């Protein structure tokens, strides 16, 4: 099951939900109960860690695809560093 990212236009909360692909795209914000909108481009990425690195012939993950461009452990909410 993929993880989908949502944004609430009422309170501004961003959250992720682990849902089956057959689940309804409309979900409710856990903070305020308003309709939340699913963000595009999430839920379909495959994250490779460990053996799928540059040493094994694979390419290093790009910013936002398993690691951040600045090396932080958590995902950035802003454009890539330096932009």
N, CA, C and O atoms as a GROMACS GRO file, in nm:
protein
  332
    1UNK      N    1   0.084  -0.119   0.000
    1UNK     CA    2   0.000   0.000   0.000
    1UNK      C    3   0.088   0.124   0.000
    1UNK      O    4   0.184   0.132   0.076
    2UNK      N    5   0.057   0.220  -0.083
    2UNK     CA    6   0.136   0.343  -0.089
    2UNK      C    7   0.100   0.442   0.022
    2UNK      O    8  -0.007   0.433   0.083
    3UNK      N    9   0.190   0.533   0.045
    3UNK     CA   10   0.169   0.642   0.139
    3UNK      C   11   0.135   0.767   0.058
    3UNK      O   12   0.209   0.804  -0.033
    4UNK      N   13   0.025   0.831   0.092
    4UNK     CA   14  -0.018   0.952   0.022
    4UNK      C   15  -0.002   1.072   0.114
    4UNK      O   16  -0.026   1.063   0.234
    5UNK      N   17   0.039   1.185   0.056
    5UNK     CA   18   0.056   1.308   0.133
    5UNK      C   19  -0.064   1.399   0.108
    5UNK      O   20  -0.109   1.414  -0.006
    6UNK      N   21  -0.115   1.458   0.215
    6UNK     CA   22  -0.231   1.545   0.209
    6UNK      C   23  -0.199   1.681   0.269
    6UNK      O   24  -0.109   1.695   0.352
    7UNK      N   25  -0.276   1.782   0.225
    7UNK     CA   26  -0.264   1.918   0.274
    7UNK      C   27  -0.405   1.968   0.303
    7UNK      O   28  -0.496   1.953   0.222
    8UNK      N   29  -0.422   2.028   0.421
    8UNK     CA   30  -0.553   2.082   0.457
    8UNK      C   31  -0.558   2.231   0.425
    8UNK      O   32  -0.481   2.308   0.482
    9UNK      N   33  -0.646   2.273   0.335
    9UNK     CA   34  -0.656   2.415   0.301
    9UNK      C   35  -0.714   2.499   0.414
    9UNK      O   36  -0.694   2.621   0.416
   10UNK      N   37  -0.785   2.438   0.508
   10UNK     CA   38  -0.846   2.514   0.618
   10UNK      C   39  -0.746   2.551   0.728
   10UNK      O   40  -0.738   2.666   0.769
   11UNK      N   41  -0.670   2.450   0.775
   11UNK     CA   42  -0.579   2.478   0.887
   11UNK      C   43  -0.431   2.472   0.848
   11UNK      O   44  -0.345   2.510   0.928
   12UNK      N   45  -0.400   2.426   0.727
   12UNK     CA   46  -0.262   2.423   0.680
   12UNK      C   47  -0.183   2.301   0.722
   12UNK      O   48  -0.064   2.293   0.692
   13UNK      N   49  -0.244   2.206   0.790
   13UNK     CA   50  -0.173   2.086   0.834
   13UNK      C   51  -0.141   1.998   0.715
   13UNK      O   52  -0.224   1.978   0.626
   14UNK      N   53  -0.017   1.944   0.713
   14UNK     CA   54   0.023   1.845   0.614
   14UNK      C   55   0.038   1.712   0.686
   14UNK      O   56   0.095   1.706   0.795
   15UNK      N   57  -0.012   1.606   0.624
   15UNK     CA   58  -0.004   1.475   0.687
   15UNK      C   59   0.002   1.367   0.580
   15UNK      O   60  -0.031   1.391   0.464
   16UNK      N   61   0.045   1.248   0.621
   16UNK     CA   62   0.056   1.135   0.532
   16UNK      C   63  -0.039   1.025   0.578
   16UNK      O   64  -0.062   1.007   0.698
   17UNK      N   65  -0.094   0.952   0.482
   17UNK     CA   66  -0.181   0.839   0.511
   17UNK      C   67  -0.134   0.718   0.432
   17UNK      O   68  -0.102   0.729   0.313
   18UNK      N   69  -0.129   0.604   0.497
   18UNK     CA   70  -0.093   0.477   0.436
   18UNK      C   71  -0.223   0.410   0.396
   18UNK      O   72  -0.293   0.352   0.480
   19UNK      N   73  -0.257   0.416   0.266
   19UNK     CA   74  -0.388   0.372   0.219
   19UNK      C   75  -0.376   0.276   0.102
   19UNK      O   76  -0.277   0.281   0.028
   20UNK      N   77  -0.474   0.187   0.084
   20UNK     CA   78  -0.474   0.103  -0.036
   20UNK      C   79  -0.501   0.191  -0.159
   20UNK      O   80  -0.561   0.298  -0.149
   21UNK      N   81  -0.455   0.144  -0.274
   21UNK     CA   82  -0.474   0.222  -0.397
   21UNK      C   83  -0.620   0.241  -0.431
   21UNK      O   84  -0.655   0.334  -0.504
   22UNK      N   85  -0.707   0.156  -0.381
   22UNK     CA   86  -0.849   0.165  -0.410
   22UNK      C   87  -0.922   0.264  -0.318
   22UNK      O   88  -1.042   0.286  -0.335
   23UNK      N   89  -0.852   0.322  -0.220
   23UNK     CA   90  -0.915   0.415  -0.126
   23UNK      C   91  -0.958   0.544  -0.196
   23UNK      O   92  -0.898   0.585  -0.295
   24UNK      N   93  -1.060   0.606  -0.142
   24UNK     CA   94  -1.110   0.733  -0.193
   24UNK      C   95  -1.002   0.840  -0.178
   24UNK      O   96  -0.936   0.847  -0.075
   25UNK      N   97  -0.983   0.923  -0.281
   25UNK     CA   98  -0.881   1.027  -0.278
   25UNK      C   99  -0.915   1.136  -0.176
   25UNK      O  100  -0.824   1.198  -0.121
   26UNK      N  101  -1.043   1.158  -0.150
   26UNK     CA  102  -1.083   1.260  -0.052
   26UNK      C  103  -1.070   1.202   0.088
   26UNK      O  104  -1.123   1.095   0.117
   27UNK      N  105  -0.999   1.273   0.175
   27UNK     CA  106  -0.980   1.232   0.312
   27UNK      C  107  -1.008   1.352   0.403
   27UNK      O  108  -1.018   1.465   0.356
   28UNK      N  109  -1.020   1.326   0.531
   28UNK     CA  110  -1.052   1.429   0.629
   28UNK      C  111  -0.926   1.463   0.709
   28UNK      O  112  -0.851   1.374   0.747
   29UNK      N  113  -0.904   1.591   0.733
   29UNK     CA  114  -0.791   1.638   0.812
   29UNK      C  115  -0.805   1.589   0.956
   29UNK      O  116  -0.911   1.608   1.017
   30UNK      N  117  -0.700   1.526   1.013
   30UNK     CA  118  -0.710   1.480   1.150
   30UNK      C  119  -0.709   1.594   1.253
   30UNK      O  120  -0.748   1.574   1.368
   31UNK      N  121  -0.664   1.712   1.212
   31UNK     CA  122  -0.656   1.826   1.305
   31UNK      C  123  -0.787   1.902   1.317
   31UNK      O  124  -0.830   1.938   1.427
   32UNK      N  125  -0.853   1.929   1.201
   32UNK     CA  126  -0.972   2.014   1.207
   32UNK      C  127  -1.098   1.950   1.149
   32UNK      O  128  -1.208   2.004   1.166
   33UNK      N  129  -1.085   1.836   1.081
   33UNK     CA  130  -1.202   1.767   1.028
   33UNK      C  131  -1.249   1.816   0.892
   33UNK      O  132  -1.350   1.767   0.841
   34UNK      N  133  -1.177   1.911   0.831
   34UNK     CA  134  -1.214   1.961   0.699
   34UNK      C  135  -1.167   1.864   0.591
   34UNK      O  136  -1.085   1.776   0.617
   35UNK      N  137  -1.219   1.883   0.469
   35UNK     CA  138  -1.171   1.804   0.357
   35UNK      C  139  -1.026   1.841   0.327
   35UNK      O  140  -0.993   1.959   0.318
   36UNK      N  141  -0.942   1.741   0.312
   36UNK     CA  142  -0.801   1.764   0.279
   36UNK      C  143  -0.781   1.727   0.133
   36UNK      O  144  -0.854   1.645   0.078
   37UNK      N  145  -0.682   1.787   0.070
   37UNK     CA  146  -0.655   1.755  -0.070
   37UNK      C  147  -0.526   1.675  -0.079
   37UNK      O  148  -0.427   1.704  -0.012
   38UNK      N  149  -0.530   1.573  -0.163
   38UNK     CA  150  -0.412   1.489  -0.183
   38UNK      C  151  -0.315   1.562  -0.274
   38UNK      O  152  -0.355   1.617  -0.376
   39UNK      N  153  -0.190   1.563  -0.237
   39UNK     CA  154  -0.088   1.628  -0.317
   39UNK      C  155  -0.045   1.537  -0.431
   39UNK      O  156  -0.034   1.416  -0.413
   40UNK      N  157  -0.022   1.594  -0.546
   40UNK     CA  158   0.017   1.517  -0.664
   40UNK      C  159   0.160   1.470  -0.653
   40UNK      O  160   0.245   1.535  -0.591
   41UNK      N  161   0.186   1.357  -0.713
   41UNK     CA  162   0.322   1.306  -0.720
   41UNK      C  163   0.365   1.225  -0.599
   41UNK      O  164   0.479   1.179  -0.596
   42UNK      N  165   0.280   1.205  -0.502
   42UNK     CA  166   0.317   1.124  -0.387
   42UNK      C  167   0.250   0.989  -0.396
   42UNK      O  168   0.150   0.972  -0.465
   43UNK      N  169   0.305   0.894  -0.326
   43UNK     CA  170   0.244   0.762  -0.320
   43UNK      C  171   0.297   0.663  -0.421
   43UNK      O  172   0.269   0.544  -0.408
   44UNK      N  173   0.371   0.707  -0.520
   44UNK     CA  174   0.419   0.614  -0.620
   44UNK      C  175   0.568   0.598  -0.626
   44UNK      O  176   0.620   0.523  -0.709
   45UNK      N  177   0.639   0.665  -0.539
   45UNK     CA  178   0.785   0.660  -0.544
   45UNK      C  179   0.837   0.532  -0.480
   45UNK      O  180   0.778   0.479  -0.385
   46UNK      N  181   0.946   0.484  -0.532
   46UNK     CA  182   1.015   0.369  -0.474
   46UNK      C  183   1.145   0.421  -0.415
   46UNK      O  184   1.227   0.480  -0.486
   47UNK      N  185   1.164   0.400  -0.287
   47UNK     CA  186   1.284   0.447  -0.219
   47UNK      C  187   1.382   0.332  -0.207
   47UNK      O  188   1.348   0.224  -0.160
   48UNK      N  189   1.505   0.356  -0.250
   48UNK     CA  190   1.608   0.253  -0.242
   48UNK      C  191   1.712   0.295  -0.140
   48UNK      O  192   1.762   0.408  -0.143
   49UNK      N  193   1.744   0.205  -0.052
   49UNK     CA  194   1.842   0.230   0.051
   49UNK      C  195   1.944   0.117   0.052
   49UNK      O  196   1.918   0.010  -0.004
   50UNK      N  197   2.057   0.139   0.114
   50UNK     CA  198   2.154   0.031   0.137
   50UNK      C  199   2.224  -0.013   0.011
   50UNK      O  200   2.302   0.063  -0.046
   51UNK      N  201   2.198  -0.134  -0.034
   51UNK     CA  202   2.272  -0.193  -0.145
   51UNK      C  203   2.248  -0.123  -0.277
   51UNK      O  204   2.328  -0.137  -0.369
   52UNK      N  205   2.141  -0.048  -0.290
   52UNK     CA  206   2.111   0.021  -0.415
   52UNK      C  207   2.173   0.160  -0.415
   52UNK      O  208   2.107   0.259  -0.447
   53UNK      N  209   2.297   0.168  -0.379
   53UNK     CA  210   2.367   0.296  -0.374
   53UNK      C  211   2.463   0.306  -0.490
   53UNK      O  212   2.466   0.219  -0.577
   54UNK      N  213   2.542   0.411  -0.491
   54UNK     CA  214   2.640   0.432  -0.598
   54UNK      C  215   2.739   0.317  -0.606
   54UNK      O  216   2.785   0.283  -0.715
   55UNK      N  217   2.774   0.255  -0.491
   55UNK     CA  218   2.871   0.147  -0.491
   55UNK      C  219   2.822   0.027  -0.570
   55UNK      O  220   2.903  -0.042  -0.632
   56UNK      N  221   2.694   0.001  -0.570
   56UNK     CA  222   2.641  -0.118  -0.638
   56UNK      C  223   2.602  -0.090  -0.783
   56UNK      O  224   2.539  -0.174  -0.848
   57UNK      N  225   2.638   0.027  -0.832
   57UNK     CA  226   2.609   0.059  -0.971
   57UNK      C  227   2.481   0.136  -0.991
   57UNK      O  228   2.454   0.184  -1.101
   58UNK      N  229   2.400   0.150  -0.887
   58UNK     CA  230   2.277   0.229  -0.895
   58UNK      C  231   2.310   0.376  -0.881
   58UNK      O  232   2.423   0.412  -0.848
   59UNK      N  233   2.214   0.459  -0.905
   59UNK     CA  234   2.237   0.602  -0.889
   59UNK      C  235   2.192   0.646  -0.751
   59UNK      O  236   2.102   0.585  -0.692
   60UNK      N  237   2.253   0.750  -0.700
   60UNK     CA  238   2.216   0.804  -0.569
   60UNK      C  239   2.078   0.868  -0.578
   60UNK      O  240   2.045   0.926  -0.681
   61UNK      N  241   1.998   0.858  -0.473
   61UNK     CA  242   1.865   0.921  -0.477
   61UNK      C  243   1.874   1.072  -0.497
   61UNK      O  244   1.964   1.137  -0.443
   62UNK      N  245   1.782   1.126  -0.572
   62UNK     CA  246   1.778   1.271  -0.593
   62UNK      C  247   1.710   1.338  -0.476
   62UNK      O  248   1.647   1.272  -0.393
   63UNK      N  249   1.723   1.467  -0.468
   63UNK     CA  250   1.659   1.543  -0.361
   63UNK      C  251   1.510   1.512  -0.358
   63UNK      O  252   1.442   1.518  -0.461
   64UNK      N  253   1.458   1.477  -0.240
   64UNK     CA  254   1.317   1.446  -0.226
   64UNK      C  255   1.282   1.302  -0.258
   64UNK      O  256   1.165   1.264  -0.249
   65UNK      N  257   1.379   1.223  -0.296
   65UNK     CA  258   1.353   1.083  -0.330
   65UNK      C  259   1.436   0.992  -0.238
   65UNK      O  260   1.521   0.916  -0.286
   66UNK      N  261   1.413   0.999  -0.109
   66UNK     CA  262   1.482   0.913  -0.016
   66UNK      C  263   1.583   0.986   0.069
   66UNK      O  264   1.619   0.939   0.178
   67UNK      N  265   1.629   1.099   0.024
   67UNK     CA  266   1.717   1.183   0.102
   67UNK      C  267   1.702   1.327   0.056
   67UNK      O  268   1.652   1.352  -0.054
   68UNK      N  269   1.743   1.419   0.138
   68UNK     CA  270   1.732   1.560   0.100
   68UNK      C  271   1.860   1.606   0.033
   68UNK      O  272   1.964   1.542   0.047
   69UNK      N  273   1.852   1.716  -0.040
   69UNK     CA  274   1.970   1.767  -0.110
   69UNK      C  275   2.074   1.823  -0.013
   69UNK      O  276   2.192   1.831  -0.046
   70UNK      N  277   2.029   1.860   0.107
   70UNK     CA  278   2.122   1.917   0.204
   70UNK      C  279   2.170   1.814   0.305
   70UNK      O  280   2.251   1.846   0.393
   71UNK      N  281   2.123   1.689   0.295
   71UNK     CA  282   2.168   1.583   0.383
   71UNK      C  283   2.088   1.566   0.511
   71UNK      O  284   2.123   1.484   0.595
   72UNK      N  285   1.979   1.643   0.526
   72UNK     CA  286   1.894   1.627   0.644
   72UNK      C  287   1.828   1.490   0.643
   72UNK      O  288   1.808   1.430   0.537
   73UNK      N  289   1.793   1.442   0.761
   73UNK     CA  290   1.725   1.313   0.771
   73UNK      C  291   1.576   1.324   0.742
   73UNK      O  292   1.513   1.226   0.704
   74UNK      N  293   1.518   1.443   0.760
   74UNK     CA  294   1.376   1.462   0.736
   74UNK      C  295   1.355   1.539   0.607
   74UNK      O  296   1.442   1.614   0.562
   75UNK      N  297   1.240   1.522   0.550
   75UNK     CA  298   1.206   1.585   0.423
   75UNK      C  299   1.190   1.736   0.439
   75UNK      O  300   1.138   1.783   0.541
   76UNK      N  301   1.233   1.811   0.341
   76UNK     CA  302   1.221   1.957   0.342
   76UNK      C  303   1.080   1.997   0.298
   76UNK      O  304   1.021   1.932   0.212
   77UNK      N  305   1.026   2.103   0.357
   77UNK     CA  306   0.897   2.156   0.314
   77UNK      C  307   0.912   2.270   0.215
   77UNK      O  308   0.814   2.323   0.163
   78UNK      N  309   1.036   2.309   0.188
   78UNK     CA  310   1.066   2.422   0.100
   78UNK      C  311   1.139   2.370  -0.024
   78UNK      O  312   1.177   2.253  -0.030
   79UNK      N  313   1.159   2.457  -0.125
   79UNK     CA  314   1.236   2.418  -0.244
   79UNK      C  315   1.376   2.375  -0.204
   79UNK      O  316   1.422   2.405  -0.094
   80UNK      N  317   1.447   2.303  -0.294
   80UNK     CA  318   1.582   2.258  -0.261
   80UNK      C  319   1.672   2.372  -0.212
   80UNK      O  320   1.654   2.488  -0.248
   81UNK      N  321   1.766   2.336  -0.129
   81UNK     CA  322   1.859   2.434  -0.071
   81UNK      C  323   1.922   2.521  -0.177
   81UNK      O  324   1.955   2.473  -0.285
   82UNK      N  325   1.939   2.647  -0.148
   82UNK     CA  326   2.004   2.740  -0.239
   82UNK      C  327   1.912   2.799  -0.343
   82UNK      O  328   1.957   2.880  -0.424
   83UNK      N  329   1.786   2.762  -0.345
   83UNK     CA  330   1.693   2.819  -0.444
   83UNK      C  331   1.600   2.916  -0.377
   83UNK      O  332   1.514   2.974  -0.443
   0.00000   0.00000   0.00000
